[in-house]
């Protein structure tokens, strides 16, 4: 009799343990879903405020993030610099891919987005400001120690002279290194030759919406 009762109690405990574990999973999933919802809503609000600042109406997909990460080149003592970080989707992928937080610097011109990045990317160098002012914007410790610049600003929407300003700024803080630029254009989003650059498509993903490419631009020899 006692053995039967003990068996039933053990069975009941097992059921309770499974339910408790399931509840924890649900809580974690709900927290993740909540973060994703907040991220998407913040991104959409920024798009509504200024569509020309945004390359897409939705944040970058995991597939695009992985391709950007694979294209990053960085020595152990070098930084990765991301321009136009938005809600930090690419930034988080870089951190999850092994970039140390202290070796990641992100630049965002919109104050509310920069504040969001500061809250959600602890340990990283979050810089609020205009990427065209990079030489004066970056702390002295970063200039000349940037291994890869990642540009998420939709340069294709800008006139040639404005494109040139961004390119000049990137070259000033990462001389000779060029930069990565992800875009939703079918062809190169920049007239590379006019800027004295060589263009190479590093990756393309149809799994992003819209489909996206990762381009590497380097100074012509």
VENTASUL-V740892 format. One record per residue. N is the residue number from 1. RES is the residue in three letters. PHI is phi in degrees with one decimal (999 if undefined). NEAR is the number of other C-alpha atoms within 10 Angstrom. Layout:
BEGIN
n = (N	N)
res = (RES	RES)
phi = (PHI	PHI)
near = (NEAR	NEAR)
END
This chain:
BEGIN
n = (1	2	3	4	5	6	7	8	9	10	11	12	13	14	15	16	17	18	19	20	21	22	23	24	25	26	27	28	29	30	31	32	33	34	35	36	37	38	39	40	41	42	43	44	45	46	47	48	49	50	51	52	53	54	55	56	57	58	59	60	61	62	63	64	65	66	67	68	69	70	71	72	73	74	75	76	77	78	79	80	81	82	83	84	85	86	87	88	89	90	91	92	93	94	95	96	97	98	99	100	101	102	103	104	105	106	107	108	109	110	111	112	113	114	115	116	117	118	119	120	121	122	123	124	125	126	127	128	129	130	131	132	133	134	135	136	137	138	139	140	141	142	143	144	145	146	147	148	149	150	151	152	153	154	155	156	157	158	159	160	161	162	163	164	165	166	167	168	169	170	171	172	173	174	175	176	177	178	179	180	181	182	183	184	185	186	187	188	189	190	191	192	193	194	195	196	197	198	199	200	201	202	203	204	205	206	207	208	209	210	211	212	213	214	215	216	217	218	219	220	221)
res = (UNK	UNK	UNK	UNK	UNK	UNK	UNK	UNK	UNK	UNK	UNK	UNK	UNK	UNK	UNK	UNK	UNK	UNK	UNK	UNK	UNK	UNK	UNK	UNK	UNK	UNK	UNK	UNK	UNK	UNK	UNK	UNK	UNK	UNK	UNK	UNK	UNK	UNK	UNK	UNK	UNK	UNK	UNK	UNK	UNK	UNK	UNK	UNK	UNK	UNK	UNK	UNK	UNK	UNK	UNK	UNK	UNK	UNK	UNK	UNK	UNK	UNK	UNK	UNK	UNK	UNK	UNK	UNK	UNK	UNK	UNK	UNK	UNK	UNK	UNK	UNK	UNK	UNK	UNK	UNK	UNK	UNK	UNK	UNK	UNK	UNK	UNK	UNK	UNK	UNK	UNK	UNK	UNK	UNK	UNK	UNK	UNK	UNK	UNK	UNK	UNK	UNK	UNK	UNK	UNK	UNK	UNK	UNK	UNK	UNK	UNK	UNK	UNK	UNK	UNK	UNK	UNK	UNK	UNK	UNK	UNK	UNK	UNK	UNK	UNK	UNK	UNK	UNK	UNK	UNK	UNK	UNK	UNK	UNK	UNK	UNK	UNK	UNK	UNK	UNK	UNK	UNK	UNK	UNK	UNK	UNK	UNK	UNK	UNK	UNK	UNK	UNK	UNK	UNK	UNK	UNK	UNK	UNK	UNK	UNK	UNK	UNK	UNK	UNK	UNK	UNK	UNK	UNK	UNK	UNK	UNK	UNK	UNK	UNK	UNK	UNK	UNK	UNK	UNK	UNK	UNK	UNK	UNK	UNK	UNK	UNK	UNK	UNK	UNK	UNK	UNK	UNK	UNK	UNK	UNK	UNK	UNK	UNK	UNK	UNK	UNK	UNK	UNK	UNK	UNK	UNK	UNK	UNK	UNK	UNK	UNK	UNK	UNK	UNK	UNK	UNK	UNK	UNK	UNK	UNK	UNK)
phi = (999	-63.9	-62.9	-64.6	-64.7	-64.0	-63.9	-64.5	-65.0	-61.2	-63.6	-63.6	-61.0	-62.7	-63.0	-64.1	-64.3	-61.6	-63.5	-62.9	-62.7	-62.9	-63.0	-60.7	-62.0	-61.5	-62.4	-64.3	-64.3	-65.0	-64.7	-63.7	-62.5	-63.9	-61.5	-63.8	-64.3	-61.1	-62.4	-64.8	-67.4	-61.8	-61.0	-65.5	-63.4	-66.3	-61.2	-63.3	-69.4	-156.4	-58.5	-71.7	-81.9	-111.0	-83.2	-149.7	-87.2	-127.1	-63.6	-62.1	-81.1	-57.2	-63.0	-67.6	-58.2	-63.0	-70.2	-63.8	-58.3	-64.7	-85.8	-71.9	-122.0	-158.0	-75.5	-54.0	-95.9	-100.7	-100.1	-106.8	-115.8	-110.9	-106.1	71.2	-71.0	62.3	-90.5	87.7	-63.0	-67.2	-56.3	-65.1	-64.8	-64.3	-65.4	-66.3	-83.0	113.7	-72.3	-62.6	-53.0	-71.5	-103.8	-116.8	-120.1	-124.0	-114.9	-140.9	-83.7	-84.5	-55.3	-64.9	-71.4	-62.2	-63.7	-60.4	-62.9	-61.4	-79.0	-101.1	-123.2	-60.7	91.2	-87.6	-91.7	-95.2	-122.8	-89.6	161.7	-90.8	-62.7	-70.0	-106.3	-51.6	-55.5	-93.7	-84.1	-76.2	-60.3	-54.8	-69.2	-94.4	-59.4	82.0	-119.6	-95.6	-81.0	-138.5	-104.0	-112.9	-105.7	-103.5	-79.5	-72.5	-62.6	-60.9	-82.8	-99.6	-66.1	-54.0	-63.9	-72.1	-56.4	-60.7	-63.8	-65.1	-63.1	-60.1	-64.0	-66.5	-67.0	-68.3	-96.2	-138.1	-60.1	78.7	-91.5	72.1	-159.7	-96.0	-142.5	-96.6	-151.0	-105.8	-79.7	-71.0	-110.5	-55.3	-73.3	-119.6	-76.7	-54.4	-60.2	-65.9	-102.0	69.4	-119.0	-106.7	-109.0	-139.5	-77.3	-80.5	-160.9	-142.5	-133.3	-77.8	-82.0	-86.3	-121.2	-72.7	-51.8	-130.8	-124.4	-112.1	-108.7	-110.9	-112.5	-128.4	-62.0	-65.9	-64.7)
near = (6	7	8	9	10	11	12	12	12	12	12	12	12	12	12	12	12	12	12	12	12	12	12	12	12	12	12	12	12	12	12	12	12	12	13	13	12	13	18	17	15	18	20	18	12	19	17	13	10	10	13	14	20	22	21	17	16	16	21	21	17	14	14	23	20	16	18	23	19	12	16	17	15	16	11	10	9	16	25	25	27	27	24	25	24	29	26	24	18	23	26	16	17	22	17	12	13	9	19	15	19	13	21	22	22	25	25	24	17	16	12	15	21	23	15	16	26	18	11	14	18	11	14	18	20	21	21	20	18	15	25	18	14	20	19	12	15	18	11	10	9	19	17	15	19	24	22	22	26	27	24	20	23	20	23	16	15	14	9	14	10	13	18	16	14	20	20	18	17	27	20	14	21	21	17	13	18	22	22	24	25	28	25	20	14	10	11	20	18	22	15	16	11	10	17	13	18	16	20	14	15	17	17	20	17	11	12	18	15	17	15	22	25	24	25	23	23	19	17	13	7)
END
